[in-house]
């Protein structure tokens, strides 16, 4: 009888272990509707885009993807270089949007002692430090309905060579200022 009891206990334990290790998958349906829209906030060329730069170069501004991507190429020299009104950020909507910038790949090159995107709205301006890989500024820019912000570029170079210097920045806009923009998955 003692042996029978042990066998029952062992079977019960084996059954419990198999239940604990069982994989169960339950699927709940989710219906997701995606309605693509025309972008409300876009880039557009500033008054100095396409104009003459140093050594016969051109201030190159390429806007793609219906105004939702931007590429800028400039040819600064030593000391302080200010590129005025090279790009605009435009709100085509009749609603207000809020903007921040995230420097994804900051400038680490020692030849650059300072690098800023200057975001200007009339007399007010804010500097986005291109040497810091952070979300900037601390607050939010307000982009009013049917308005524009001017984008300038300020660079201080202490050296030059034949290699280019690059920086990657995200413009982030939102309908609210109550949350910090998350880092998107890669």
Rosetta constraint file for C-alpha pairs under 8 A:
AtomPair CA 1 CA 5 HARMONIC 6.37 0.50
AtomPair CA 2 CA 6 HARMONIC 6.38 0.50
AtomPair CA 3 CA 7 HARMONIC 6.25 0.50
AtomPair CA 4 CA 8 HARMONIC 6.29 0.50
AtomPair CA 5 CA 9 HARMONIC 6.22 0.50
AtomPair CA 6 CA 10 HARMONIC 6.10 0.50
AtomPair CA 7 CA 11 HARMONIC 6.14 0.50
AtomPair CA 8 CA 12 HARMONIC 6.12 0.50
AtomPair CA 9 CA 13 HARMONIC 6.18 0.50
AtomPair CA 10 CA 14 HARMONIC 6.12 0.50
AtomPair CA 11 CA 15 HARMONIC 6.10 0.50
AtomPair CA 12 CA 16 HARMONIC 6.22 0.50
AtomPair CA 13 CA 17 HARMONIC 6.15 0.50
AtomPair CA 14 CA 18 HARMONIC 6.24 0.50
AtomPair CA 15 CA 19 HARMONIC 6.29 0.50
AtomPair CA 16 CA 20 HARMONIC 6.22 0.50
AtomPair CA 17 CA 21 HARMONIC 6.26 0.50
AtomPair CA 18 CA 22 HARMONIC 6.09 0.50
AtomPair CA 39 CA 66 HARMONIC 7.84 0.50
AtomPair CA 39 CA 68 HARMONIC 7.45 0.50
AtomPair CA 40 CA 91 HARMONIC 5.81 0.50
AtomPair CA 40 CA 92 HARMONIC 5.14 0.50
AtomPair CA 40 CA 93 HARMONIC 5.32 0.50
AtomPair CA 41 CA 68 HARMONIC 7.76 0.50
AtomPair CA 41 CA 89 HARMONIC 6.95 0.50
AtomPair CA 41 CA 90 HARMONIC 5.59 0.50
AtomPair CA 41 CA 91 HARMONIC 4.58 0.50
AtomPair CA 41 CA 92 HARMONIC 6.16 0.50
AtomPair CA 41 CA 93 HARMONIC 7.55 0.50
AtomPair CA 41 CA 173 HARMONIC 7.79 0.50
AtomPair CA 42 CA 66 HARMONIC 7.58 0.50
AtomPair CA 42 CA 67 HARMONIC 4.63 0.50
AtomPair CA 42 CA 68 HARMONIC 5.44 0.50
AtomPair CA 42 CA 89 HARMONIC 5.83 0.50
AtomPair CA 42 CA 90 HARMONIC 5.33 0.50
AtomPair CA 42 CA 91 HARMONIC 6.66 0.50
AtomPair CA 42 CA 92 HARMONIC 7.65 0.50
AtomPair CA 43 CA 63 HARMONIC 6.82 0.50
AtomPair CA 43 CA 67 HARMONIC 4.86 0.50
AtomPair CA 43 CA 68 HARMONIC 6.31 0.50
AtomPair CA 43 CA 69 HARMONIC 7.29 0.50
AtomPair CA 43 CA 70 HARMONIC 7.08 0.50
AtomPair CA 43 CA 87 HARMONIC 6.82 0.50
AtomPair CA 43 CA 88 HARMONIC 5.72 0.50
AtomPair CA 43 CA 89 HARMONIC 4.75 0.50
AtomPair CA 43 CA 90 HARMONIC 6.11 0.50
AtomPair CA 44 CA 63 HARMONIC 6.97 0.50
AtomPair CA 44 CA 67 HARMONIC 6.56 0.50
AtomPair CA 44 CA 87 HARMONIC 5.90 0.50
AtomPair CA 44 CA 88 HARMONIC 5.18 0.50
AtomPair CA 44 CA 89 HARMONIC 6.41 0.50
AtomPair CA 44 CA 90 HARMONIC 6.98 0.50
AtomPair CA 45 CA 49 HARMONIC 5.76 0.50
AtomPair CA 45 CA 61 HARMONIC 6.81 0.50
AtomPair CA 45 CA 63 HARMONIC 7.62 0.50
AtomPair CA 45 CA 86 HARMONIC 6.33 0.50
AtomPair CA 45 CA 87 HARMONIC 4.67 0.50
AtomPair CA 45 CA 88 HARMONIC 6.01 0.50
AtomPair CA 46 CA 85 HARMONIC 5.00 0.50
AtomPair CA 46 CA 86 HARMONIC 4.34 0.50
AtomPair CA 46 CA 87 HARMONIC 4.11 0.50
AtomPair CA 46 CA 88 HARMONIC 5.47 0.50
AtomPair CA 46 CA 150 HARMONIC 7.44 0.50
AtomPair CA 46 CA 151 HARMONIC 7.84 0.50
AtomPair CA 47 CA 85 HARMONIC 5.82 0.50
AtomPair CA 47 CA 86 HARMONIC 6.27 0.50
AtomPair CA 47 CA 87 HARMONIC 7.69 0.50
AtomPair CA 48 CA 59 HARMONIC 7.27 0.50
AtomPair CA 48 CA 84 HARMONIC 6.83 0.50
AtomPair CA 48 CA 85 HARMONIC 5.78 0.50
AtomPair CA 48 CA 86 HARMONIC 5.01 0.50
AtomPair CA 49 CA 59 HARMONIC 5.59 0.50
AtomPair CA 49 CA 60 HARMONIC 6.16 0.50
AtomPair CA 49 CA 61 HARMONIC 5.68 0.50
AtomPair CA 49 CA 85 HARMONIC 7.63 0.50
AtomPair CA 49 CA 86 HARMONIC 4.87 0.50
AtomPair CA 49 CA 87 HARMONIC 6.95 0.50
AtomPair CA 50 CA 58 HARMONIC 5.78 0.50
AtomPair CA 50 CA 59 HARMONIC 5.08 0.50
AtomPair CA 50 CA 60 HARMONIC 5.42 0.50
AtomPair CA 50 CA 61 HARMONIC 6.68 0.50
AtomPair CA 51 CA 58 HARMONIC 5.64 0.50
AtomPair CA 51 CA 59 HARMONIC 5.53 0.50
AtomPair CA 51 CA 60 HARMONIC 7.91 0.50
AtomPair CA 52 CA 56 HARMONIC 6.39 0.50
AtomPair CA 52 CA 57 HARMONIC 6.02 0.50
AtomPair CA 52 CA 58 HARMONIC 4.67 0.50
AtomPair CA 52 CA 59 HARMONIC 6.22 0.50
AtomPair CA 53 CA 57 HARMONIC 4.74 0.50
AtomPair CA 53 CA 58 HARMONIC 4.81 0.50
AtomPair CA 53 CA 59 HARMONIC 5.58 0.50
AtomPair CA 53 CA 74 HARMONIC 7.12 0.50
AtomPair CA 53 CA 75 HARMONIC 6.45 0.50
AtomPair CA 54 CA 58 HARMONIC 7.74 0.50
AtomPair CA 54 CA 75 HARMONIC 6.11 0.50
AtomPair CA 54 CA 76 HARMONIC 6.99 0.50
AtomPair CA 54 CA 77 HARMONIC 7.90 0.50
AtomPair CA 57 CA 74 HARMONIC 7.91 0.50
AtomPair CA 57 CA 75 HARMONIC 6.80 0.50
AtomPair CA 58 CA 74 HARMONIC 7.19 0.50
AtomPair CA 58 CA 75 HARMONIC 7.95 0.50
AtomPair CA 59 CA 72 HARMONIC 7.49 0.50
AtomPair CA 59 CA 73 HARMONIC 6.10 0.50
AtomPair CA 59 CA 74 HARMONIC 5.18 0.50
AtomPair CA 59 CA 75 HARMONIC 7.52 0.50
AtomPair CA 59 CA 86 HARMONIC 7.84 0.50
AtomPair CA 60 CA 71 HARMONIC 7.89 0.50
AtomPair CA 60 CA 72 HARMONIC 5.58 0.50
AtomPair CA 60 CA 73 HARMONIC 5.02 0.50
AtomPair CA 60 CA 74 HARMONIC 6.60 0.50
AtomPair CA 61 CA 70 HARMONIC 7.18 0.50
AtomPair CA 61 CA 71 HARMONIC 5.80 0.50
AtomPair CA 61 CA 72 HARMONIC 4.65 0.50
AtomPair CA 61 CA 73 HARMONIC 6.66 0.50
AtomPair CA 61 CA 86 HARMONIC 7.41 0.50
AtomPair CA 61 CA 87 HARMONIC 7.62 0.50
AtomPair CA 62 CA 70 HARMONIC 5.79 0.50
AtomPair CA 62 CA 71 HARMONIC 5.06 0.50
AtomPair CA 62 CA 72 HARMONIC 6.46 0.50
AtomPair CA 63 CA 67 HARMONIC 5.68 0.50
AtomPair CA 63 CA 68 HARMONIC 7.37 0.50
AtomPair CA 63 CA 69 HARMONIC 5.73 0.50
AtomPair CA 63 CA 70 HARMONIC 4.73 0.50
AtomPair CA 63 CA 71 HARMONIC 6.53 0.50
AtomPair CA 64 CA 68 HARMONIC 6.31 0.50
AtomPair CA 64 CA 69 HARMONIC 5.11 0.50
AtomPair CA 64 CA 70 HARMONIC 6.39 0.50
AtomPair CA 65 CA 69 HARMONIC 5.92 0.50
AtomPair CA 76 CA 81 HARMONIC 6.10 0.50
AtomPair CA 76 CA 155 HARMONIC 7.43 0.50
AtomPair CA 76 CA 157 HARMONIC 7.73 0.50
AtomPair CA 77 CA 81 HARMONIC 7.12 0.50
AtomPair CA 77 CA 157 HARMONIC 6.62 0.50
AtomPair CA 77 CA 160 HARMONIC 7.37 0.50
AtomPair CA 78 CA 156 HARMONIC 6.92 0.50
AtomPair CA 78 CA 157 HARMONIC 4.77 0.50
AtomPair CA 78 CA 158 HARMONIC 5.60 0.50
AtomPair CA 78 CA 159 HARMONIC 6.24 0.50
AtomPair CA 78 CA 160 HARMONIC 7.27 0.50
AtomPair CA 79 CA 156 HARMONIC 5.15 0.50
AtomPair CA 79 CA 157 HARMONIC 5.16 0.50
AtomPair CA 79 CA 158 HARMONIC 6.25 0.50
AtomPair CA 80 CA 154 HARMONIC 7.34 0.50
AtomPair CA 80 CA 155 HARMONIC 5.92 0.50
AtomPair CA 80 CA 156 HARMONIC 4.49 0.50
AtomPair CA 80 CA 157 HARMONIC 6.76 0.50
AtomPair CA 81 CA 154 HARMONIC 5.71 0.50
AtomPair CA 81 CA 155 HARMONIC 5.15 0.50
AtomPair CA 81 CA 156 HARMONIC 6.18 0.50
AtomPair CA 82 CA 152 HARMONIC 7.29 0.50
AtomPair CA 82 CA 153 HARMONIC 5.84 0.50
AtomPair CA 82 CA 154 HARMONIC 4.54 0.50
AtomPair CA 82 CA 155 HARMONIC 6.55 0.50
AtomPair CA 83 CA 152 HARMONIC 5.54 0.50
AtomPair CA 83 CA 153 HARMONIC 4.96 0.50
AtomPair CA 83 CA 154 HARMONIC 6.28 0.50
AtomPair CA 84 CA 151 HARMONIC 7.42 0.50
AtomPair CA 84 CA 152 HARMONIC 4.73 0.50
AtomPair CA 84 CA 153 HARMONIC 6.69 0.50
AtomPair CA 85 CA 150 HARMONIC 5.80 0.50
AtomPair CA 85 CA 151 HARMONIC 5.58 0.50
AtomPair CA 85 CA 152 HARMONIC 5.15 0.50
AtomPair CA 86 CA 150 HARMONIC 7.78 0.50
AtomPair CA 86 CA 151 HARMONIC 6.16 0.50
AtomPair CA 86 CA 152 HARMONIC 5.95 0.50
AtomPair CA 86 CA 153 HARMONIC 7.77 0.50
AtomPair CA 87 CA 150 HARMONIC 6.27 0.50
AtomPair CA 87 CA 151 HARMONIC 5.10 0.50
AtomPair CA 87 CA 152 HARMONIC 7.16 0.50
AtomPair CA 88 CA 148 HARMONIC 6.23 0.50
AtomPair CA 88 CA 149 HARMONIC 5.52 0.50
AtomPair CA 88 CA 150 HARMONIC 4.70 0.50
AtomPair CA 88 CA 151 HARMONIC 5.66 0.50
AtomPair CA 89 CA 148 HARMONIC 5.42 0.50
AtomPair CA 89 CA 149 HARMONIC 5.10 0.50
AtomPair CA 89 CA 150 HARMONIC 6.59 0.50
AtomPair CA 89 CA 151 HARMONIC 7.39 0.50
AtomPair CA 90 CA 143 HARMONIC 8.00 0.50
AtomPair CA 90 CA 146 HARMONIC 7.24 0.50
AtomPair CA 90 CA 147 HARMONIC 5.95 0.50
AtomPair CA 90 CA 148 HARMONIC 4.36 0.50
AtomPair CA 90 CA 149 HARMONIC 6.57 0.50
AtomPair CA 91 CA 97 HARMONIC 7.72 0.50
AtomPair CA 91 CA 143 HARMONIC 6.64 0.50
AtomPair CA 91 CA 144 HARMONIC 7.14 0.50
AtomPair CA 91 CA 145 HARMONIC 6.13 0.50
AtomPair CA 91 CA 146 HARMONIC 5.08 0.50
AtomPair CA 91 CA 147 HARMONIC 5.45 0.50
AtomPair CA 91 CA 148 HARMONIC 6.26 0.50
AtomPair CA 92 CA 145 HARMONIC 7.16 0.50
AtomPair CA 92 CA 146 HARMONIC 5.19 0.50
AtomPair CA 92 CA 147 HARMONIC 7.51 0.50
AtomPair CA 93 CA 145 HARMONIC 5.76 0.50
AtomPair CA 93 CA 146 HARMONIC 5.86 0.50
AtomPair CA 94 CA 144 HARMONIC 7.94 0.50
AtomPair CA 94 CA 145 HARMONIC 4.40 0.50
AtomPair CA 94 CA 146 HARMONIC 5.92 0.50
AtomPair CA 95 CA 144 HARMONIC 6.98 0.50
AtomPair CA 95 CA 145 HARMONIC 4.99 0.50
AtomPair CA 96 CA 142 HARMONIC 7.05 0.50
AtomPair CA 96 CA 143 HARMONIC 5.81 0.50
AtomPair CA 96 CA 144 HARMONIC 4.68 0.50
AtomPair CA 96 CA 145 HARMONIC 5.14 0.50
AtomPair CA 96 CA 175 HARMONIC 7.03 0.50
AtomPair CA 97 CA 142 HARMONIC 6.17 0.50
AtomPair CA 97 CA 143 HARMONIC 5.23 0.50
AtomPair CA 97 CA 144 HARMONIC 6.63 0.50
AtomPair CA 97 CA 145 HARMONIC 7.81 0.50
AtomPair CA 97 CA 173 HARMONIC 6.33 0.50
AtomPair CA 97 CA 174 HARMONIC 5.62 0.50
AtomPair CA 97 CA 175 HARMONIC 5.10 0.50
AtomPair CA 97 CA 176 HARMONIC 7.36 0.50
AtomPair CA 98 CA 140 HARMONIC 5.80 0.50
AtomPair CA 98 CA 141 HARMONIC 5.42 0.50
AtomPair CA 98 CA 142 HARMONIC 4.80 0.50
AtomPair CA 98 CA 143 HARMONIC 5.89 0.50
AtomPair CA 98 CA 173 HARMONIC 5.31 0.50
AtomPair CA 98 CA 174 HARMONIC 5.18 0.50
AtomPair CA 98 CA 175 HARMONIC 6.20 0.50
AtomPair CA 98 CA 176 HARMONIC 6.61 0.50
AtomPair CA 98 CA 177 HARMONIC 6.70 0.50
AtomPair CA 99 CA 140 HARMONIC 5.55 0.50
AtomPair CA 99 CA 141 HARMONIC 4.89 0.50
AtomPair CA 99 CA 142 HARMONIC 6.52 0.50
AtomPair CA 99 CA 143 HARMONIC 7.19 0.50
AtomPair CA 99 CA 171 HARMONIC 7.07 0.50
AtomPair CA 99 CA 172 HARMONIC 5.57 0.50
AtomPair CA 99 CA 173 HARMONIC 4.36 0.50
AtomPair CA 99 CA 174 HARMONIC 6.53 0.50
AtomPair CA 100 CA 135 HARMONIC 6.99 0.50
AtomPair CA 100 CA 136 HARMONIC 5.80 0.50
AtomPair CA 100 CA 137 HARMONIC 6.35 0.50
AtomPair CA 100 CA 139 HARMONIC 7.92 0.50
AtomPair CA 100 CA 140 HARMONIC 5.83 0.50
AtomPair CA 100 CA 141 HARMONIC 6.59 0.50
AtomPair CA 100 CA 171 HARMONIC 6.19 0.50
AtomPair CA 100 CA 172 HARMONIC 5.18 0.50
AtomPair CA 100 CA 173 HARMONIC 6.41 0.50
AtomPair CA 101 CA 128 HARMONIC 7.35 0.50
AtomPair CA 101 CA 135 HARMONIC 5.75 0.50
AtomPair CA 101 CA 136 HARMONIC 5.21 0.50
AtomPair CA 101 CA 137 HARMONIC 7.13 0.50
AtomPair CA 101 CA 169 HARMONIC 6.73 0.50
AtomPair CA 101 CA 170 HARMONIC 5.56 0.50
AtomPair CA 101 CA 171 HARMONIC 4.75 0.50
AtomPair CA 101 CA 172 HARMONIC 5.74 0.50
AtomPair CA 102 CA 133 HARMONIC 7.08 0.50
AtomPair CA 102 CA 134 HARMONIC 5.64 0.50
AtomPair CA 102 CA 135 HARMONIC 4.26 0.50
AtomPair CA 102 CA 136 HARMONIC 6.09 0.50
AtomPair CA 102 CA 169 HARMONIC 5.65 0.50
AtomPair CA 102 CA 170 HARMONIC 5.11 0.50
AtomPair CA 102 CA 171 HARMONIC 6.72 0.50
AtomPair CA 102 CA 172 HARMONIC 7.42 0.50
AtomPair CA 103 CA 130 HARMONIC 6.39 0.50
AtomPair CA 103 CA 132 HARMONIC 6.74 0.50
AtomPair CA 103 CA 133 HARMONIC 4.71 0.50
AtomPair CA 103 CA 134 HARMONIC 5.53 0.50
AtomPair CA 103 CA 135 HARMONIC 6.56 0.50
AtomPair CA 103 CA 136 HARMONIC 7.91 0.50
AtomPair CA 103 CA 167 HARMONIC 7.71 0.50
AtomPair CA 103 CA 168 HARMONIC 6.13 0.50
AtomPair CA 103 CA 169 HARMONIC 4.39 0.50
AtomPair CA 103 CA 170 HARMONIC 6.41 0.50
AtomPair CA 104 CA 133 HARMONIC 5.77 0.50
AtomPair CA 104 CA 134 HARMONIC 7.44 0.50
AtomPair CA 104 CA 167 HARMONIC 7.74 0.50
AtomPair CA 104 CA 168 HARMONIC 5.37 0.50
AtomPair CA 104 CA 169 HARMONIC 5.38 0.50
AtomPair CA 104 CA 170 HARMONIC 6.93 0.50
AtomPair CA 105 CA 133 HARMONIC 6.35 0.50
AtomPair CA 105 CA 167 HARMONIC 5.40 0.50
AtomPair CA 105 CA 168 HARMONIC 4.87 0.50
AtomPair CA 105 CA 169 HARMONIC 6.98 0.50
AtomPair CA 106 CA 130 HARMONIC 5.48 0.50
AtomPair CA 106 CA 131 HARMONIC 4.80 0.50
AtomPair CA 106 CA 132 HARMONIC 5.62 0.50
AtomPair CA 106 CA 133 HARMONIC 5.19 0.50
AtomPair CA 106 CA 167 HARMONIC 5.38 0.50
AtomPair CA 106 CA 168 HARMONIC 6.70 0.50
AtomPair CA 107 CA 112 HARMONIC 7.60 0.50
AtomPair CA 107 CA 115 HARMONIC 7.97 0.50
AtomPair CA 107 CA 130 HARMONIC 6.10 0.50
AtomPair CA 107 CA 131 HARMONIC 4.71 0.50
AtomPair CA 107 CA 132 HARMONIC 7.59 0.50
AtomPair CA 107 CA 165 HARMONIC 7.31 0.50
AtomPair CA 107 CA 166 HARMONIC 6.72 0.50
AtomPair CA 107 CA 167 HARMONIC 5.59 0.50
AtomPair CA 108 CA 112 HARMONIC 7.88 0.50
AtomPair CA 108 CA 131 HARMONIC 6.49 0.50
AtomPair CA 109 CA 165 HARMONIC 7.15 0.50
AtomPair CA 110 CA 158 HARMONIC 7.98 0.50
AtomPair CA 111 CA 157 HARMONIC 5.53 0.50
AtomPair CA 111 CA 158 HARMONIC 5.04 0.50
AtomPair CA 111 CA 159 HARMONIC 4.79 0.50
AtomPair CA 111 CA 160 HARMONIC 6.60 0.50
AtomPair CA 112 CA 155 HARMONIC 7.19 0.50
AtomPair CA 112 CA 156 HARMONIC 5.85 0.50
AtomPair CA 112 CA 157 HARMONIC 4.64 0.50
AtomPair CA 112 CA 158 HARMONIC 6.22 0.50
AtomPair CA 112 CA 159 HARMONIC 7.52 0.50
AtomPair CA 113 CA 155 HARMONIC 7.87 0.50
AtomPair CA 113 CA 156 HARMONIC 5.56 0.50
AtomPair CA 113 CA 157 HARMONIC 5.99 0.50
AtomPair CA 113 CA 158 HARMONIC 6.72 0.50
AtomPair CA 114 CA 129 HARMONIC 7.87 0.50
AtomPair CA 114 CA 130 HARMONIC 7.93 0.50
AtomPair CA 114 CA 131 HARMONIC 7.22 0.50
AtomPair CA 114 CA 154 HARMONIC 7.68 0.50
AtomPair CA 114 CA 155 HARMONIC 5.67 0.50
AtomPair CA 114 CA 156 HARMONIC 4.99 0.50
AtomPair CA 114 CA 157 HARMONIC 7.36 0.50
AtomPair CA 115 CA 129 HARMONIC 6.10 0.50
AtomPair CA 115 CA 130 HARMONIC 5.30 0.50
AtomPair CA 115 CA 131 HARMONIC 6.44 0.50
AtomPair CA 115 CA 153 HARMONIC 7.52 0.50
AtomPair CA 115 CA 154 HARMONIC 5.65 0.50
AtomPair CA 115 CA 155 HARMONIC 4.52 0.50
AtomPair CA 115 CA 156 HARMONIC 6.43 0.50
AtomPair CA 116 CA 127 HARMONIC 5.77 0.50
AtomPair CA 116 CA 128 HARMONIC 5.23 0.50
AtomPair CA 116 CA 129 HARMONIC 4.73 0.50
AtomPair CA 116 CA 130 HARMONIC 5.41 0.50
AtomPair CA 116 CA 153 HARMONIC 5.87 0.50
AtomPair CA 116 CA 154 HARMONIC 5.15 0.50
AtomPair CA 116 CA 155 HARMONIC 6.60 0.50
AtomPair CA 117 CA 127 HARMONIC 5.76 0.50
AtomPair CA 117 CA 128 HARMONIC 5.01 0.50
AtomPair CA 117 CA 129 HARMONIC 6.79 0.50
AtomPair CA 117 CA 130 HARMONIC 7.08 0.50
AtomPair CA 117 CA 151 HARMONIC 6.62 0.50
AtomPair CA 117 CA 152 HARMONIC 5.80 0.50
AtomPair CA 117 CA 153 HARMONIC 4.74 0.50
AtomPair CA 117 CA 154 HARMONIC 6.45 0.50
AtomPair CA 118 CA 125 HARMONIC 6.48 0.50
AtomPair CA 118 CA 126 HARMONIC 5.74 0.50
AtomPair CA 118 CA 127 HARMONIC 4.71 0.50
AtomPair CA 118 CA 128 HARMONIC 6.36 0.50
AtomPair CA 118 CA 150 HARMONIC 7.95 0.50
AtomPair CA 118 CA 151 HARMONIC 5.62 0.50
AtomPair CA 118 CA 152 HARMONIC 4.86 0.50
AtomPair CA 118 CA 153 HARMONIC 5.89 0.50
AtomPair CA 118 CA 154 HARMONIC 7.21 0.50
AtomPair CA 119 CA 125 HARMONIC 5.41 0.50
AtomPair CA 119 CA 126 HARMONIC 5.30 0.50
AtomPair CA 119 CA 127 HARMONIC 6.44 0.50
AtomPair CA 119 CA 128 HARMONIC 7.67 0.50
AtomPair CA 119 CA 149 HARMONIC 6.52 0.50
AtomPair CA 119 CA 150 HARMONIC 5.80 0.50
AtomPair CA 119 CA 151 HARMONIC 4.84 0.50
AtomPair CA 119 CA 152 HARMONIC 6.56 0.50
AtomPair CA 120 CA 124 HARMONIC 5.73 0.50
AtomPair CA 120 CA 125 HARMONIC 4.13 0.50
AtomPair CA 120 CA 126 HARMONIC 6.54 0.50
AtomPair CA 120 CA 149 HARMONIC 5.68 0.50
AtomPair CA 120 CA 150 HARMONIC 5.02 0.50
AtomPair CA 120 CA 151 HARMONIC 6.36 0.50
AtomPair CA 120 CA 152 HARMONIC 7.79 0.50
AtomPair CA 121 CA 125 HARMONIC 6.18 0.50
AtomPair CA 121 CA 148 HARMONIC 7.55 0.50
AtomPair CA 121 CA 149 HARMONIC 5.25 0.50
AtomPair CA 121 CA 150 HARMONIC 6.42 0.50
AtomPair CA 126 CA 137 HARMONIC 7.58 0.50
AtomPair CA 127 CA 137 HARMONIC 7.75 0.50
AtomPair CA 128 CA 136 HARMONIC 6.21 0.50
AtomPair CA 128 CA 137 HARMONIC 6.75 0.50
AtomPair CA 129 CA 136 HARMONIC 7.93 0.50
AtomPair CA 130 CA 167 HARMONIC 7.09 0.50
AtomPair CA 140 CA 177 HARMONIC 6.81 0.50
AtomPair CA 143 CA 147 HARMONIC 6.45 0.50
AtomPair CA 143 CA 148 HARMONIC 7.05 0.50
AtomPair CA 143 CA 149 HARMONIC 7.38 0.50
AtomPair CA 172 CA 181 HARMONIC 7.73 0.50
